[in-house]
Amino acid sequence: MPIRTFRTGPRTPRRGGRAAVTAAVLAALAVALGPAPAQAAPACAGAQAPPPVEVARIPDWVESIAVDGRGRMFATAYYTGRVYRIDAPGSTPVALTGDVGANGGIVVRGDGRLLVGTGNDLAHSLTGGLLPVSKLLLVDPDSGGVSTYASGLGGIDGVALAPDGTVYTTTLGARTIGRVTPDGRVDPAWARVGQPNGIAVSPDGSEVYVVQTTVAPGLYRIPVGDPAHPRRWLSTEPWDALALPDGLTLDGRGRPLIATHVSGQIWRAEGASLCAVESGLHLSTQITYGHGDRGFSAGRLYRAGVDGRIDEVPAGADPSGRQPDQRCAGGSRRCGHEARP
């Protein structure tokens, strides 16, 4: 949630209104501040591939995307607060819900239901440290039925699911990382990182990875057993101070991939450095891998953006088809969700 215009009251789709203005501002920044060849993360080895291709479009700012074990994609829409389902690349997006405030992160549980963050607006983000009142919603992927999974969190931007069923959230303005345990205990300030945005859990569940978006963009590792001591893992170069890194996912080798707004690159962490899987995708908000053997299938990387576009990114394809940040998708019963409805 690095740069947005905000509004109060009922939200309606406005492709030609405020959403378009916000996108235009970000686009101008992308042009003005976009990296010159000497000021960009170097291309990852073997990243040469066909260019990205649009596979879907939603009439709103797409904040986050996730794919279930049946290869269906789900997206949160920032301005309308809806959750959308897209059954396959090229299919027409279906509004699964009305305005439920679903303008933050989204993940798929082991039972196929969705966990969706709310309160990803300026007011809830800035006050989330003192007044954590935002909710994590449980959404049925077929009927669109919505219930509250947890409440008492700061405005939710990113959402990540651990192998044991623990849920972690970020609140950008409050600098807090929230946690919800499988038995329902909520800690809105489990850990703290400056301007936390994208979030993921390491393959073994021992660390939480968090993107810092502004001031000193980079990537942190938070030991689950010692959340009071986040560790700076990667820092961007000085010229990337305004790159605005946002969403985070992991590939089959557990390497973080980061979407960026202004730089237009998708970064991948390799050792102690960052390289670019793809460039030219300005206004990106989130990236995720597909699942299953159909639809948005396993091993394929997808990107969503402010402009409502969802693109497949062939350069980020993972031949292994294993994405540890989504191991709980597709009906796995190893993720500890059975303790809660």
C-alpha positions in Angstrom: 0.0 0.0 0.0 2.7 2.5 -0.8 0.9 5.3 -2.7 -2.9 5.7 -2.9 -5.6 8.3 -2.9 -8.2 7.5 -0.2 -11.9 8.1 0.2 -14.6 7.5 2.7 -18.2 6.4 2.3 -19.6 3.7 -0.1 -17.2 2.5 -2.8 -18.2 2.1 -6.4 -16.2 1.1 -9.4 -14.7 4.2 -11.0 -12.2 3.2 -13.7 -12.4 6.7 -15.1 -12.4 8.5 -11.7 -10.1 8.4 -8.7 -8.6 5.0 -9.5 -7.6 6.2 -12.9 -6.1 9.4 -11.4 -4.1 7.3 -8.8 -2.9 5.0 -11.6 -1.9 8.0 -13.7 0.1 9.5 -10.8 1.9 6.2 -10.3 2.5 5.9 -14.0 4.0 9.4 -14.1 6.3 8.4 -11.2 7.2 5.2 -13.1 8.2 7.3 -16.1 10.1 9.9 -14.2 11.8 7.6 -11.8 12.0 4.4 -13.7 15.4 2.8 -13.6 18.0 3.6 -16.3 20.0 0.6 -17.4 22.8 1.4 -15.0 20.3 1.9 -12.2 18.2 -1.3 -12.3 18.6 -4.6 -10.6 20.5 -6.8 -13.1 18.6 -9.4 -15.0 18.5 -12.8 -13.3 20.5 -15.5 -15.0 18.3 -17.4 -17.5 15.5 -14.9 -17.2 15.1 -14.5 -21.0 11.6 -15.6 -21.9 8.6 -14.5 -23.9 7.2 -11.2 -22.7 4.3 -11.0 -20.1 0.8 -11.5 -21.5 -2.4 -10.3 -20.1 -4.7 -13.1 -19.0 -7.4 -11.2 -17.1 -8.6 -7.8 -16.2 -10.7 -6.5 -13.3 -12.4 -3.1 -13.4 -10.6 -1.9 -10.2 -7.2 -1.6 -8.5 -6.2 -5.2 -7.9 -4.5 -5.4 -4.5 -3.8 -9.1 -4.1 -4.2 -12.4 -5.9 -4.0 -16.1 -4.9 -4.7 -19.4 -6.7 -6.4 -22.5 -5.2 -5.7 -26.1 -5.9 -8.2 -26.2 -8.8 -6.3 -23.5 -10.6 -8.9 -20.7 -9.9 -7.6 -17.2 -9.2 -9.1 -14.9 -6.5 -8.4 -11.2 -6.4 -9.2 -8.4 -3.9 -10.4 -5.1 -5.4 -9.2 -2.0 -3.6 -11.9 0.5 -4.4 -15.0 -1.7 -4.5 -14.0 -3.9 -1.6 -15.0 -7.0 -3.5 -13.4 -10.4 -3.9 -13.3 -11.7 -7.5 -12.9 -15.2 -8.9 -11.4 -16.0 -12.3 -11.8 -19.6 -13.2 -9.1 -19.7 -15.9 -6.9 -17.4 -18.0 -9.1 -15.6 -20.4 -12.3 -16.1 -18.4 -14.5 -13.2 -17.3 -13.9 -12.3 -13.7 -16.9 -12.9 -11.4 -17.6 -10.7 -8.4 -17.8 -13.4 -5.7 -18.8 -10.9 -3.0 -20.2 -7.4 -2.7 -18.3 -4.6 -0.8 -17.0 -6.5 2.2 -14.0 -4.2 2.6 -11.8 -6.9 1.1 -9.0 -4.5 0.0 -6.0 -6.2 1.4 -4.1 -9.5 1.1 -5.7 -12.9 0.2 -4.6 -16.5 0.8 -6.1 -19.9 0.3 -6.6 -22.2 3.3 -6.1 -26.0 3.3 -9.8 -26.5 3.1 -10.1 -24.3 0.0 -11.7 -21.3 1.7 -10.2 -17.8 1.5 -8.7 -15.6 4.1 -9.0 -11.9 3.1 -7.7 -8.8 4.9 -9.7 -5.6 5.4 -8.9 -2.1 6.6 -6.2 -1.4 4.0 -7.0 2.3 3.9 -5.2 5.3 5.2 -7.3 5.7 8.4 -7.1 2.1 9.5 -3.4 1.8 8.5 -2.3 4.9 10.4 -4.4 4.1 13.5 -3.9 0.4 13.4 -1.2 0.4 16.1 -3.4 2.1 18.7 -6.9 1.1 17.5 -6.6 -2.4 15.8 -10.2 -2.9 14.7 -9.8 -4.5 11.3 -11.0 -8.0 10.4 -9.7 -11.0 8.6 -12.5 -12.5 6.7 -13.3 -16.2 5.8 -14.8 -16.4 2.3 -16.3 -19.4 0.6 -14.8 -19.7 -2.9 -18.0 -21.0 -4.5 -20.9 -19.3 -2.8 -19.2 -16.1 -1.8 -20.4 -16.5 1.8 -18.5 -14.3 4.2 -17.8 -14.6 7.9 -15.3 -13.1 10.3 -12.3 -15.3 11.0 -10.5 -12.9 13.3 -10.8 -9.3 14.4 -8.7 -6.8 16.4 -5.9 -6.4 13.8 -4.4 -3.2 12.4 -5.5 -2.3 8.8 -4.5 -5.4 6.9 -2.3 -5.0 3.8 -0.4 -8.3 3.4 -1.5 -11.7 4.5 0.5 -14.9 4.8 -0.3 -18.4 5.9 2.2 -20.6 7.7 2.3 -24.4 7.4 0.8 -24.8 10.9 -2.2 -22.6 10.1 -0.9 -19.4 11.8 -1.8 -16.3 9.8 0.5 -13.2 9.7 -0.6 -9.8 8.5 1.1 -6.4 7.9 -0.1 -2.9 8.7 1.9 -0.4 6.7 1.1 2.8 8.6 1.4 1.2 12.0 4.7 -0.6 11.4 3.2 -3.8 12.8 3.0 -7.4 12.0 -0.1 -9.1 13.3 -0.5 -12.8 14.1 -3.5 -15.1 14.5 -2.9 -18.6 15.8 -5.0 -21.6 14.7 -6.8 -21.5 18.1 -7.9 -18.0 17.5 -5.5 -15.9 19.6 -4.9 -12.5 18.0 -1.8 -10.4 18.5 -2.0 -7.2 16.4 1.6 -6.2 17.1 3.5 -9.6 17.2 6.5 -7.9 15.5 7.5 -4.5 14.1 9.2 -3.5 10.9 9.2 -0.1 9.2 6.5 0.3 6.5 5.8 -3.5 6.3 4.0 -4.5 3.1 4.4 -7.8 1.3 4.7 -10.9 3.6 5.4 -14.6 3.3 6.5 -17.5 5.5 9.6 -19.5 5.0 9.1 -23.1 3.7 9.8 -24.6 7.1 7.7 -22.1 9.0 10.5 -20.8 11.1 10.7 -17.3 9.7 8.4 -14.6 8.4 9.6 -12.6 5.5 8.5 -8.9 5.2 9.0 -6.2 2.6 9.8 -2.7 3.8 8.3 -0.4 1.1 9.7 3.1 1.8 12.5 5.1 3.4 14.9 2.2 3.3 13.3 -0.5 1.1 14.4 -4.0 1.7 13.5 -7.4 3.0 13.4 -8.6 6.6 13.5 -12.0 8.2 11.6 -12.4 11.5 12.4 -15.5 13.5 9.1 -17.0 14.7 10.8 -17.8 18.0 12.2 -14.3 18.5 9.8 -11.8 16.8 11.3 -8.9 18.8 14.5 -9.0 16.7 13.8 -8.8 13.0 16.9 -9.2 10.8 17.6 -7.1 7.8 18.2 -9.6 5.0 18.4 -7.5 1.8 18.7 -3.8 1.1 18.0 -2.1 -2.2 20.5 0.2 -3.9 20.3 3.9 -3.2 18.7 4.6 -6.6 15.9 2.1 -5.7 14.7 4.2 -2.7 11.5 5.1 -4.7 11.1 1.7 -6.4 8.1 1.0 -4.0 8.4 -2.8 -3.5 5.0 -4.2 -2.6 3.8 -7.9 -2.9 5.9 -10.9 -2.0 5.8 -14.6 -2.9 8.2 -17.5 -2.9 9.3 -19.8 -5.7 9.8 -23.6 -5.5 13.3 -23.1 -4.0 12.0 -20.8 -1.3 13.4 -17.7 -2.9 11.5 -14.5 -2.4 10.1 -12.6 -5.4 9.0 -9.0 -5.0 6.6 -6.9 -7.1 7.5 -3.2 -7.4 5.4 -0.2 -8.3 7.7 2.4 -9.8 10.7 0.5 -10.9 8.5 -1.9 -13.0 10.7 -4.9 -12.0 9.9 -8.2 -10.4 12.9 -8.8 -8.1 14.1 -12.2 -6.9 16.4 -12.7 -3.9 19.5 -14.7 -4.7 21.8 -15.1 -1.8 22.5 -11.6 -0.5 21.5 -9.7 -3.7 18.5 -8.9 -5.9 18.1 -9.6 -9.6 15.2 -8.8 -12.0 13.1 -11.6 -13.3 11.1 -9.2 -15.4 11.1 -5.5 -16.2 8.6 -3.0 -17.6 5.6 -4.1 -15.4 5.0 -0.8 -13.7 2.3 -0.4 -11.0 2.5 -4.0 -9.9 1.0 -4.9 -6.6 1.2 -8.6 -6.1 2.7 -11.8 -7.6 1.7 -15.4 -7.1 2.2 -18.8 -8.6 -0.5 -21.0 -10.0 -1.6 -24.4 -8.7 -3.0 -27.7 -10.0 -2.9 -29.0 -13.5 -5.5 -26.6 -15.1 -6.5 -23.0 -15.2 -3.9 -20.8 -13.5 -1.7 -23.9 -13.3 1.3 -24.9 -11.2 4.7 -23.4 -12.0 3.3 -20.3 -13.8 3.9 -16.9 -12.3 1.2 -14.2 -12.3 1.3 -10.5 -11.6 -1.5 -8.1 -10.7 -1.5 -4.3 -10.8 -3.1 -1.0 -10.1 -4.5 -0.9 -13.6 -6.6 -4.0 -13.0 -4.5 -6.2 -15.3 -3.4 -9.7 -14.4 -0.5 -10.9 -16.5 1.3 -14.2 -16.8 5.1 -13.7 -16.5 6.9 -16.5 -18.4 10.3 -15.4 -17.2 9.3 -16.3 -13.7 8.0 -19.8 -14.5 9.1 -22.4 -12.0 9.5 -25.8 -13.6 9.3 -27.6 -10.3 5.7 -26.4 -9.8 6.2 -26.3 -6.1 5.5 -23.0 -4.3 6.1 -23.3 -0.5 4.2 -20.1 0.3 1.0 -21.8 -0.9 1.5 -25.3 0.3 -1.8 -25.1 2.1 -3.7 -24.6 -1.1 -5.6 -27.3 -2.8 -7.1 -29.3 0.2 -3.9 -30.1 2.1 -4.7 -31.2 5.6 -1.3 -30.5 7.0 -1.9 -26.9 7.7 -3.6 -26.9 11.1 -6.9 -25.3 10.1 -9.2 -27.9 11.4 -9.2 -26.3 14.9 -11.2 -23.3 13.6 -14.3 -23.0 11.4 
